[in-house]
């Protein structure tokens, strides 16, 4: 019988933990900025994602970086019905 996973919905994300996502390494041929944004989007709640985007931009990184198919994170997020808040964060921070 498989163990049940418990959701860590109340988990507190420290600034240090959020900043760790700035250093994620992409696979060959994948833009590092897009990779970092995508990982943060996939794993963070919107409030933590917003903090991440601030740190990301402080480093002078590209919020409009594209994946190998030419898609920005905003175009990817816009396809997800429950991700409007993430899309708003991206738009407020210059994503197109």
Secondary structure, DSSP 8 states (H G I E B T S, - for coil): --------TT----HHHHHHGGG----TTS-HHHHHHHHHHHHS-HHHHHHHHHHHHHTT--TT-B-TTS-BHHHHHTT-GGGHHHHHHHHHTT--
